[in-house]
């Protein structure tokens, strides 16, 4: 199966600076993926133009979908992560990541969540986790623990994907790399960065896995959002 992770920045066409949901639907369709994890995606809000992007994309692509709300922007506009998939979604829920008690780093703090879904992939259950981690070290520590807890409570083949906001050599994602393999090891071109798309200088987006064989991976170097997506080919072992 073909898996993609993509921070869509609320479907903002980065080059033209306008929200363009059909552009993102067309781009995702072109990648011919079976599972797509999305970060920075909207649910239905009450601002003009603040629409349910998850369902719009799902309808345009003809696939199953689930939206995981992390926050409400200005109290009324849902924002978070989502999954789009050709496979049936057996169950899905939002795991809210605890916020640090102290905000002692000079970075933007934001409440985060992980989307935990069980998909029926050709008769087999697969655990998928979509997560967008924070900028502060304390936020990342809580997020890594939350995702590791999800993994440790299940023996299913698993995929964890998203914008983790930190590089592999930061030392903050070790709990994940202890439990999972990194599709980067099979990337067509080693060292390809994912952010920012207009001038890439770091790799902060990931697809990690267990219980699968990864046959290929690539960073799609096309400016649609402010991140490049990653695609990986996985087969159940």
C-alpha positions as a LaTeX table, in Angstrom:
\begin{tabular}{lrrr}
\hline
Residue & $x$ (\AA) & $y$ (\AA) & $z$ (\AA) \\
\hline
Unk1 & 0.00 & 0.00 & 0.00 \\
Unk2 & 1.01 & 3.57 & $-0.63$ \\
Unk3 & 1.11 & 5.92 & 2.37 \\
Unk4 & 1.57 & 9.69 & 2.48 \\
Unk5 & 2.05 & 12.26 & 5.23 \\
Unk6 & 1.36 & 15.88 & 4.37 \\
Unk7 & 1.19 & 19.10 & 6.39 \\
Unk8 & $-1.30$ & 21.01 & 4.24 \\
Unk9 & $-1.28$ & 24.34 & 6.16 \\
Unk10 & $-5.12$ & 24.57 & 6.00 \\
Unk11 & $-5.02$ & 23.96 & 2.22 \\
Unk12 & $-3.19$ & 27.22 & 1.57 \\
Unk13 & $-1.74$ & 27.30 & $-1.95$ \\
Unk14 & 1.68 & 28.50 & $-0.90$ \\
Unk15 & 2.62 & 30.03 & $-4.23$ \\
Unk16 & $-0.57$ & 32.07 & $-4.64$ \\
Unk17 & $-1.40$ & 32.50 & $-0.93$ \\
Unk18 & $-5.05$ & 31.54 & $-1.27$ \\
Unk19 & $-6.96$ & 28.59 & 0.18 \\
Unk20 & $-7.53$ & 26.14 & $-2.66$ \\
Unk21 & $-9.04$ & 22.81 & $-1.60$ \\
Unk22 & $-9.38$ & 21.46 & $-5.18$ \\
Unk23 & $-5.65$ & 22.07 & $-5.72$ \\
Unk24 & $-4.84$ & 19.86 & $-2.73$ \\
Unk25 & $-7.38$ & 17.23 & $-3.76$ \\
Unk26 & $-5.85$ & 17.08 & $-7.25$ \\
Unk27 & $-2.34$ & 16.84 & $-5.82$ \\
Unk28 & $-3.26$ & 14.03 & $-3.43$ \\
Unk29 & $-5.09$ & 12.20 & $-6.23$ \\
Unk30 & $-1.99$ & 12.44 & $-8.43$ \\
Unk31 & 0.04 & 10.61 & $-5.77$ \\
Unk32 & $-2.34$ & 7.62 & $-5.91$ \\
Unk33 & $-2.08$ & 6.91 & $-2.18$ \\
Unk34 & $-4.13$ & 4.47 & $-0.11$ \\
Unk35 & $-3.63$ & 6.26 & 3.22 \\
Unk36 & $-2.93$ & 9.96 & 3.70 \\
Unk37 & $-2.25$ & 11.59 & 7.06 \\
Unk38 & $-2.85$ & 15.35 & 7.17 \\
Unk39 & $-1.66$ & 18.03 & 9.57 \\
Unk40 & $-3.00$ & 21.59 & 9.95 \\
Unk41 & $-6.42$ & 20.79 & 8.52 \\
Unk42 & $-9.74$ & 22.43 & 9.34 \\
Unk43 & $-13.15$ & 21.22 & 10.42 \\
Unk44 & $-16.34$ & 23.25 & 10.08 \\
Unk45 & $-16.06$ & 26.69 & 11.70 \\
Unk46 & $-18.20$ & 29.80 & 11.90 \\
Unk47 & $-15.84$ & 32.25 & 10.21 \\
Unk48 & $-16.60$ & 33.07 & 6.61 \\
Unk49 & $-14.54$ & 30.71 & 4.46 \\
Unk50 & $-13.61$ & 28.47 & 7.42 \\
Unk51 & $-15.01$ & 25.28 & 5.91 \\
Unk52 & $-14.82$ & 21.58 & 6.68 \\
Unk53 & $-11.70$ & 20.83 & 4.65 \\
Unk54 & $-11.46$ & 17.20 & 5.77 \\
Unk55 & $-14.89$ & 16.28 & 4.43 \\
Unk56 & $-14.39$ & 18.39 & 1.30 \\
Unk57 & $-11.20$ & 16.52 & 0.46 \\
Unk58 & $-12.80$ & 13.19 & 1.32 \\
Unk59 & $-15.74$ & 13.91 & $-0.97$ \\
Unk60 & $-13.52$ & 15.09 & $-3.83$ \\
Unk61 & $-11.31$ & 12.01 & $-3.53$ \\
Unk62 & $-14.11$ & 9.54 & $-2.83$ \\
Unk63 & $-12.44$ & 8.13 & 0.28 \\
Unk64 & $-13.07$ & 7.53 & 3.95 \\
Unk65 & $-11.97$ & 10.22 & 6.36 \\
Unk66 & $-11.71$ & 11.17 & 10.02 \\
Unk67 & $-10.93$ & 14.56 & 11.53 \\
Unk68 & $-9.15$ & 14.88 & 14.89 \\
Unk69 & $-9.65$ & 18.28 & 16.48 \\
Unk70 & $-6.70$ & 19.60 & 18.47 \\
Unk71 & $-7.88$ & 23.18 & 19.06 \\
Unk72 & $-10.60$ & 25.64 & 18.17 \\
Unk73 & $-9.10$ & 28.76 & 16.61 \\
Unk74 & $-10.53$ & 31.78 & 18.47 \\
Unk75 & $-12.76$ & 29.37 & 20.36 \\
Unk76 & $-15.04$ & 28.31 & 17.50 \\
Unk77 & $-13.03$ & 27.03 & 14.51 \\
Unk78 & $-11.78$ & 23.40 & 14.64 \\
Unk79 & $-8.17$ & 22.71 & 13.62 \\
Unk80 & $-6.08$ & 19.57 & 13.85 \\
Unk81 & $-5.14$ & 16.36 & 12.06 \\
Unk82 & $-6.99$ & 14.04 & 9.70 \\
Unk83 & $-6.73$ & 10.78 & 7.82 \\
Unk84 & $-7.99$ & 10.04 & 4.31 \\
Unk85 & $-8.04$ & 6.43 & 3.20 \\
Unk86 & $-9.38$ & 3.99 & 0.65 \\
Unk87 & $-9.64$ & 1.38 & 3.42 \\
Unk88 & $-12.54$ & 1.05 & 5.88 \\
Unk89 & $-11.97$ & 2.86 & 9.17 \\
Unk90 & $-12.95$ & 0.37 & 11.89 \\
Unk91 & $-12.45$ & 2.85 & 14.72 \\
Unk92 & $-10.90$ & 6.26 & 15.32 \\
Unk93 & $-10.44$ & 8.60 & 18.23 \\
Unk94 & $-8.60$ & 11.70 & 19.31 \\
Unk95 & $-5.80$ & 11.40 & 21.87 \\
Unk96 & $-5.17$ & 14.78 & 23.47 \\
Unk97 & $-1.54$ & 15.38 & 24.38 \\
Unk98 & $-0.98$ & 16.96 & 27.82 \\
Unk99 & 0.25 & 20.54 & 27.84 \\
Unk100 & 3.40 & 21.38 & 29.84 \\
Unk101 & 2.82 & 23.10 & 33.18 \\
Unk102 & 5.44 & 25.74 & 32.42 \\
Unk103 & 6.02 & 27.65 & 29.20 \\
Unk104 & 9.66 & 28.48 & 29.67 \\
Unk105 & 10.90 & 28.35 & 26.06 \\
Unk106 & 10.77 & 31.23 & 23.61 \\
Unk107 & 8.56 & 29.41 & 21.08 \\
Unk108 & 4.89 & 29.25 & 20.16 \\
Unk109 & 2.96 & 26.84 & 22.38 \\
Unk110 & $-0.16$ & 25.10 & 21.11 \\
Unk111 & $-2.32$ & 22.26 & 22.33 \\
Unk112 & $-1.72$ & 19.14 & 20.22 \\
Unk113 & $-3.40$ & 15.82 & 19.59 \\
Unk114 & $-2.78$ & 12.46 & 17.96 \\
Unk115 & $-5.32$ & 10.72 & 15.74 \\
Unk116 & $-5.50$ & 6.99 & 16.50 \\
Unk117 & $-7.26$ & 4.91 & 13.85 \\
Unk118 & $-7.67$ & 1.21 & 13.13 \\
Unk119 & $-8.01$ & 0.46 & 9.42 \\
Unk120 & $-9.12$ & $-2.76$ & 7.77 \\
Unk121 & $-6.40$ & $-3.34$ & 5.17 \\
Unk122 & $-7.42$ & $-6.28$ & 3.02 \\
Unk123 & $-8.89$ & $-8.08$ & 6.01 \\
Unk124 & $-6.08$ & $-7.20$ & 8.43 \\
Unk125 & $-6.22$ & $-4.58$ & 11.18 \\
Unk126 & $-3.60$ & $-1.83$ & 10.97 \\
Unk127 & $-2.97$ & 0.87 & 13.56 \\
Unk128 & $-2.42$ & 4.36 & 12.13 \\
Unk129 & $-1.36$ & 7.36 & 14.19 \\
Unk130 & $-1.27$ & 10.89 & 12.77 \\
Unk131 & 0.42 & 13.48 & 14.96 \\
Unk132 & 1.60 & 17.08 & 14.72 \\
Unk133 & 4.07 & 17.73 & 17.53 \\
Unk134 & 4.86 & 21.02 & 19.24 \\
Unk135 & 7.88 & 23.28 & 19.03 \\
Unk136 & 8.90 & 23.28 & 22.70 \\
Unk137 & 10.99 & 20.40 & 24.04 \\
Unk138 & 8.47 & 19.80 & 26.82 \\
Unk139 & 5.64 & 19.56 & 24.30 \\
Unk140 & 7.59 & 17.06 & 22.21 \\
Unk141 & 8.36 & 14.94 & 25.28 \\
Unk142 & 4.64 & 14.68 & 26.09 \\
Unk143 & 3.79 & 13.93 & 22.45 \\
Unk144 & 6.39 & 11.18 & 22.11 \\
Unk145 & 5.17 & 9.58 & 25.33 \\
Unk146 & 1.55 & 9.73 & 24.16 \\
Unk147 & 2.37 & 8.08 & 20.83 \\
Unk148 & 4.59 & 5.47 & 22.50 \\
Unk149 & 1.73 & 4.65 & 24.88 \\
Unk150 & $-0.57$ & 4.12 & 21.88 \\
Unk151 & 1.99 & 1.80 & 20.31 \\
Unk152 & 2.71 & $-0.12$ & 23.50 \\
Unk153 & $-0.95$ & $-0.93$ & 24.14 \\
Unk154 & $-1.31$ & $-2.62$ & 20.75 \\
Unk155 & 0.51 & $-5.42$ & 18.92 \\
Unk156 & $-0.94$ & $-4.51$ & 15.53 \\
Unk157 & 1.19 & $-3.52$ & 12.55 \\
Unk158 & 1.51 & 0.24 & 12.91 \\
Unk159 & 2.18 & 3.40 & 10.95 \\
Unk160 & 3.02 & 6.67 & 12.69 \\
Unk161 & 3.23 & 9.78 & 10.55 \\
Unk162 & 3.17 & 13.52 & 10.66 \\
Unk163 & 5.02 & 16.76 & 11.16 \\
Unk164 & 7.13 & 16.20 & 14.28 \\
Unk165 & 8.72 & 19.69 & 14.11 \\
Unk166 & 12.17 & 18.31 & 15.01 \\
Unk167 & 14.95 & 16.53 & 13.19 \\
Unk168 & 15.98 & 12.95 & 13.81 \\
Unk169 & 19.31 & 14.03 & 15.32 \\
Unk170 & 17.62 & 16.32 & 17.87 \\
Unk171 & 17.45 & 13.41 & 20.32 \\
Unk172 & 13.83 & 14.19 & 21.19 \\
Unk173 & 12.20 & 11.47 & 19.08 \\
Unk174 & 14.23 & 8.51 & 20.37 \\
Unk175 & 11.27 & 6.71 & 21.91 \\
Unk176 & 9.67 & 6.47 & 18.49 \\
Unk177 & 12.82 & 5.28 & 16.73 \\
Unk178 & 13.30 & 2.61 & 19.41 \\
Unk179 & 9.90 & 1.15 & 18.51 \\
Unk180 & 9.63 & 1.87 & 14.80 \\
Unk181 & 11.59 & 1.83 & 11.58 \\
Unk182 & 12.06 & 4.97 & 9.51 \\
Unk183 & 11.07 & 5.03 & 5.84 \\
Unk184 & 13.90 & 7.52 & 5.27 \\
Unk185 & 16.27 & 4.58 & 5.16 \\
Unk186 & 14.77 & 3.67 & 1.78 \\
Unk187 & 14.28 & 7.19 & 0.47 \\
Unk188 & 15.16 & 7.53 & $-3.20$ \\
Unk189 & 17.46 & 10.45 & $-2.46$ \\
Unk190 & 19.07 & 10.55 & 0.96 \\
Unk191 & 19.11 & 13.85 & 2.79 \\
Unk192 & 16.08 & 15.41 & 1.06 \\
Unk193 & 14.52 & 18.04 & 3.31 \\
Unk194 & 10.77 & 18.60 & 3.76 \\
Unk195 & 10.56 & 22.12 & 5.21 \\
Unk196 & 10.12 & 24.85 & 4.18 \\
Unk197 & 9.12 & 23.79 & 0.68 \\
Unk198 & 10.21 & 27.08 & $-0.90$ \\
Unk199 & 13.74 & 26.79 & 0.55 \\
Unk200 & 14.15 & 23.36 & 2.17 \\
Unk201 & 16.64 & 23.17 & 5.02 \\
Unk202 & 15.42 & 20.48 & 7.43 \\
Unk203 & 13.66 & 17.14 & 7.58 \\
Unk204 & 10.85 & 17.27 & 10.14 \\
Unk205 & 8.13 & 15.13 & 8.51 \\
Unk206 & 8.12 & 11.35 & 8.96 \\
Unk207 & 6.50 & 8.04 & 8.14 \\
Unk208 & 7.55 & 5.41 & 10.71 \\
Unk209 & 6.35 & 1.81 & 10.80 \\
Unk210 & 6.44 & $-1.65$ & 12.38 \\
Unk211 & 5.15 & $-4.97$ & 11.11 \\
Unk212 & 5.62 & $-3.92$ & 7.50 \\
Unk213 & 8.26 & $-4.14$ & 4.84 \\
Unk214 & 9.08 & $-0.78$ & 3.25 \\
Unk215 & 10.05 & $-1.15$ & $-0.41$ \\
Unk216 & 10.52 & 2.52 & $-1.32$ \\
Unk217 & 10.08 & 6.07 & $-0.07$ \\
Unk218 & 10.36 & 9.55 & $-1.52$ \\
Unk219 & 9.92 & 13.21 & $-0.73$ \\
Unk220 & 7.63 & 14.84 & $-3.30$ \\
Unk221 & 9.50 & 18.01 & $-4.17$ \\
Unk222 & 6.62 & 20.10 & $-5.46$ \\
Unk223 & 5.53 & 23.34 & $-3.84$ \\
Unk224 & 1.86 & 23.06 & $-2.94$ \\
Unk225 & 1.94 & 23.65 & 0.84 \\
Unk226 & 4.81 & 25.01 & 2.94 \\
Unk227 & 5.89 & 21.38 & 3.54 \\
Unk228 & 6.86 & 18.69 & 1.06 \\
Unk229 & 4.95 & 15.43 & 1.63 \\
Unk230 & 6.57 & 12.02 & 2.04 \\
Unk231 & 5.29 & 8.85 & 0.36 \\
Unk232 & 6.22 & 5.29 & 1.29 \\
Unk233 & 5.35 & 1.89 & $-0.18$ \\
Unk234 & 4.57 & $-0.62$ & 2.59 \\
Unk235 & 3.53 & $-4.27$ & 2.57 \\
Unk236 & 2.35 & $-6.25$ & 5.59 \\
Unk237 & 4.95 & $-8.80$ & 6.66 \\
\hline
\end{tabular}
